[in-house]
Amino acid sequence: MNIKSYLGRLWEQRELQLMVIPGILFILLFFYTPMYGLIISFQDYQIGQSFFDFSKADWVGLKHFKDFITDPSFFDILRNTFAVSALRLLITFPAPIILALMLNEISGKTFKRTIQSISYLPHFISWVIVGGLVTRFLSVDGALNGILVGLNIIEEPIMFMGEKNYFWIILVLSDLWKEIGWSSIIFLSAMAAIDPEIYQVACIDGANRWQRMIYITIPGIKSTIVIVLLLTLGSLLMYGFEPIMQLTNNLNNKQVLDTAETIDTHVLRMGVHLGNYSYATAVGLFRSIFSVLMLVTANRVAKKYFDTSLW
């Protein structure tokens, strides 16, 4: 495409291009402009020091990256981050697809809209409130222990929030409850784009609901599933900061706090709480580089085997 035809196409789409400009400016302002601060990961930065006053900067090279990798808690932090991310991928990624498939099979519009509204509502609740609800529900005198004791499933109440073995699954299930309805919207939209005549032909051929779901609906939203999966993989290691902060506090025992320590919470603790900004920036950059490599690899696999990719 030559320059003249390209400019002509932009002019024909000028209304659409104008609508895109605010989004581009938002991304440039809040995502790309702050990236100049990454330079402090190679310095011993102090508050008040200019990022670009290179004559006064104390350059340390890869020292902060080395400090992170040689930190005694390095492998524990990676384990926690990958464990929570893997649970999220295995549980919270397919769940909205399953919910969307179930909602798509409901014929009653009123009942369907009611279920959708109920599933959407938790998305609009702040994690501060969700954290309080979960903590109260799982407390020793909370509803869950009351039900389990009442049904004689357990003899004594369990301190769920005080046991490290329960923390990861509590974290992921809380996020699942909060986001499953909202995340299902994109899959419902993809299903709505499938030609209804295909279902009618399948019905004539004798296909039941299960067969129509397997051979029509799922293949029809395959590309959407792959794209959402790629976007999820790109942000997988950045998951858990807000829910972890709301589900942990100083009353938790050390084992629970150690289990909850991920890369994001480590960055917060080292940067904001301890003031080691250069080290925290280096850890964040390490995570970002790993996420980009994961996304590029997944995108190539998707392009090769599913003929769908982000680029």
C-alpha positions in Angstrom: 0.0 0.0 0.0 1.5 3.3 -1.0 1.5 6.5 1.1 -1.2 8.2 -1.0 -3.7 5.3 -0.7 -2.9 5.0 3.0 -3.6 8.7 3.7 -6.8 8.4 1.6 -8.0 5.5 3.7 -7.2 7.4 6.9 -9.3 10.3 5.6 -12.2 8.0 4.8 -12.0 6.6 8.4 -11.4 10.0 10.0 -14.3 9.7 12.5 -13.1 6.3 13.6 -9.5 7.5 13.9 -10.6 10.5 16.0 -12.3 8.0 18.4 -9.1 6.1 18.8 -6.9 9.1 19.7 -8.0 9.4 23.4 -7.1 5.7 23.9 -3.7 6.2 22.2 -3.0 9.3 24.4 -4.0 7.3 27.5 -1.6 4.5 26.7 1.2 6.9 25.9 0.7 8.9 29.0 0.2 6.2 31.6 2.1 3.2 30.0 4.9 4.5 27.9 5.9 7.8 29.5 6.7 6.3 32.9 9.0 3.8 31.2 11.9 6.3 31.3 12.0 5.6 35.1 13.3 2.1 34.4 16.8 3.6 34.1 17.0 3.7 37.9 17.1 -0.1 38.0 20.7 0.4 36.9 21.5 3.1 39.4 21.5 3.6 43.2 18.7 6.1 43.0 17.9 8.4 45.9 14.8 10.5 46.3 15.2 14.0 44.8 17.8 12.8 42.3 17.1 13.5 38.6 16.7 10.4 36.4 18.8 12.0 33.7 21.5 13.7 35.7 24.0 11.1 34.5 27.0 13.0 35.9 25.7 12.5 39.5 24.1 9.1 39.0 25.7 6.2 40.8 25.7 3.5 38.1 25.7 -0.1 39.4 24.9 -2.0 36.3 23.1 -5.3 36.9 23.7 -5.2 40.7 20.1 -5.1 41.7 19.1 -7.9 39.4 21.9 -10.0 40.9 20.7 -9.1 44.4 17.2 -10.3 43.6 18.4 -13.6 42.0 20.7 -14.3 44.9 18.1 -13.3 47.6 17.4 -16.3 49.9 13.6 -15.8 49.2 14.0 -15.7 45.4 12.9 -19.2 44.7 10.0 -19.0 47.2 8.8 -15.8 45.5 9.0 -17.4 42.1 7.2 -20.5 43.4 4.4 -18.4 44.9 4.0 -16.3 41.8 3.9 -19.2 39.3 1.7 -21.3 41.6 -0.9 -18.6 41.9 -0.6 -17.8 38.2 -1.0 -21.5 37.2 -4.1 -21.9 39.5 -5.5 -18.7 37.9 -4.9 -20.1 34.4 -6.4 -23.5 35.2 -9.5 -22.3 37.1 -10.4 -18.7 36.3 -9.6 -18.8 32.6 -11.9 -21.7 31.5 -14.7 -20.9 34.1 -16.0 -17.8 32.2 -16.1 -19.9 29.0 -18.1 -22.6 30.7 -20.5 -20.0 32.2 -20.9 -18.4 28.8 -21.7 -21.8 27.2 -24.3 -22.5 29.9 -25.9 -19.1 29.5 -26.0 -19.5 25.8 -28.1 -22.6 26.1 -30.8 -20.9 28.3 -33.8 -20.1 26.2 -35.8 -18.0 28.8 -34.6 -14.4 28.3 -35.8 -13.2 31.7 -34.0 -16.0 33.6 -30.9 -15.6 31.4 -30.7 -11.8 32.1 -31.2 -12.4 35.8 -28.3 -14.9 36.0 -26.1 -12.5 34.0 -26.8 -9.6 36.2 -26.2 -11.6 39.3 -22.9 -12.9 38.0 -21.8 -9.4 36.8 -22.4 -7.6 40.1 -19.3 -8.8 42.1 -17.0 -7.2 39.4 -18.2 -3.8 40.6 -17.4 -4.5 44.3 -14.0 -3.2 45.5 -11.4 -5.7 46.6 -11.4 -3.9 50.0 -15.0 -5.1 50.5 -14.4 -8.5 48.9 -11.4 -9.0 51.2 -13.5 -8.2 54.2 -16.4 -10.5 53.1 -14.0 -13.4 52.4 -12.2 -13.0 55.7 -15.4 -12.8 57.6 -17.0 -15.8 55.8 -13.9 -18.0 56.5 -13.3 -16.9 60.0 -13.5 -19.3 63.0 -17.0 -18.1 63.8 -17.9 -17.5 60.1 -20.6 -19.0 58.0 -18.5 -21.7 56.4 -17.3 -23.2 59.7 -20.8 -22.9 61.0 -22.1 -25.0 58.1 -19.4 -27.6 58.3 -19.8 -28.0 62.0 -23.5 -28.2 61.7 -23.3 -30.9 59.1 -20.8 -32.8 61.3 -18.2 -32.7 58.6 -15.6 -31.2 61.0 -15.6 -31.4 64.8 -13.9 -28.0 65.4 -13.8 -24.8 63.4 -10.9 -24.4 61.0 -8.9 -21.2 60.9 -8.8 -21.0 57.0 -7.1 -17.7 56.8 -4.4 -18.9 59.2 -3.4 -22.0 57.2 -0.9 -21.6 54.4 -2.2 -24.6 52.6 -5.6 -22.9 52.0 -4.3 -19.4 51.0 -3.7 -20.0 47.2 -7.0 -21.6 46.6 -8.9 -19.0 48.7 -7.2 -16.3 46.6 -8.0 -17.8 43.3 -11.6 -18.7 44.2 -12.2 -15.2 45.5 -11.0 -13.8 42.2 -13.2 -16.3 40.3 -16.3 -15.3 42.2 -15.6 -11.6 41.6 -14.7 -11.8 37.8 -16.4 -14.9 36.3 -19.5 -13.0 35.1 -17.7 -10.0 33.8 -15.1 -12.2 31.9 -17.9 -14.2 30.3 -19.2 -11.2 28.4 -16.6 -11.4 25.6 -17.4 -15.0 25.0 -21.1 -14.4 24.9 -20.5 -11.7 22.4 -18.5 -14.1 20.2 -21.3 -16.7 20.4 -23.8 -14.0 19.3 -21.9 -13.6 16.1 -22.3 -17.2 15.1 -24.9 -17.6 12.3 -28.2 -19.0 13.8 -28.8 -20.9 10.5 -25.9 -23.2 11.3 -27.8 -24.3 14.5 -31.0 -24.7 12.5 -29.3 -27.0 10.0 -27.7 -29.0 12.8 -31.1 -29.4 14.5 -32.6 -30.7 11.2 -29.7 -33.2 11.0 -30.6 -34.4 14.5 -27.9 -32.8 16.5 -28.7 -32.4 20.2 -27.7 -29.4 22.4 -24.5 -31.1 23.5 -23.4 -31.8 20.0 -24.3 -28.3 18.8 -22.2 -26.9 21.6 -19.2 -29.2 20.8 -19.2 -28.9 17.0 -20.6 -25.4 16.4 -20.4 -23.1 19.4 -16.9 -24.0 20.7 -15.2 -24.0 17.2 -17.1 -20.7 16.5 -15.4 -18.9 19.4 -12.0 -20.7 19.1 -10.2 -17.6 17.9 -11.7 -15.5 20.7 -10.5 -18.1 23.3 -7.0 -18.1 21.8 -6.8 -14.3 21.9 -8.0 -14.1 25.4 -5.6 -16.8 26.5 -2.7 -14.9 24.9 -3.7 -11.7 26.7 -4.0 -13.6 30.0 -0.5 -15.1 29.5 0.9 -11.7 28.9 -0.4 -10.4 32.3 -0.2 -13.7 34.2 2.8 -12.8 36.4 1.2 -9.5 37.3 -1.8 -11.1 38.9 -2.6 -11.2 42.6 -1.3 -7.8 44.0 -4.6 -6.3 45.1 -6.4 -9.5 46.3 -3.3 -10.6 48.2 -3.0 -7.2 49.9 -6.6 -7.4 51.0 -6.5 -11.0 52.1 -3.4 -10.7 54.2 -2.5 -8.5 57.2 -0.1 -8.4 60.2 -2.4 -10.8 62.1 -1.6 -13.6 59.6 1.2 -16.0 60.8 4.6 -15.9 59.1 3.9 -19.1 57.1 0.8 -17.5 55.4 2.7 -14.3 54.7 5.6 -16.2 53.2 3.1 -18.1 51.0 1.5 -14.9 49.9 4.8 -13.2 48.9 4.8 -12.8 45.1 6.8 -10.6 42.8 4.3 -7.8 43.0 4.1 -7.7 46.8 7.9 -8.0 47.0 8.2 -4.9 44.8 5.8 -3.0 47.0 7.5 -4.1 50.2 11.0 -3.3 48.9 10.1 -0.1 47.1 7.4 1.7 49.0 7.9 0.3 52.5 11.7 0.1 52.6 12.5 2.8 50.1 14.8 0.6 47.9 13.4 2.1 44.7 16.2 0.9 42.4 16.0 -2.7 43.6 12.1 -2.7 43.3 12.3 -1.3 39.8 14.8 -3.9 38.8 12.5 -6.7 40.1 9.6 -5.2 38.2 11.7 -5.0 35.0 12.7 -8.7 35.5 9.1 -9.7 35.7 8.1 -7.6 32.7 10.9 -9.1 30.5 9.8 -12.6 31.5 6.2 -11.8 30.7 7.1 -10.5 27.3 9.1 -13.6 26.5 6.2 -15.8 27.6 3.7 -13.8 25.4 5.9 -13.9 22.3 6.4 -17.7 22.7 2.7 -18.3 23.2 1.8 -16.1 20.3 4.1 -18.1 18.0 2.6 -21.3 19.2 -0.9 -20.0 18.6 -0.1 -18.7 15.2 1.5 -22.1 14.2 -1.2 -24.4 15.5 -4.4 -22.4 15.7 -3.8 -19.9 12.9 -4.7 -17.1 15.3 -2.4 -14.6 16.9 -2.1 -11.1 18.3 0.3 -10.0 15.5 
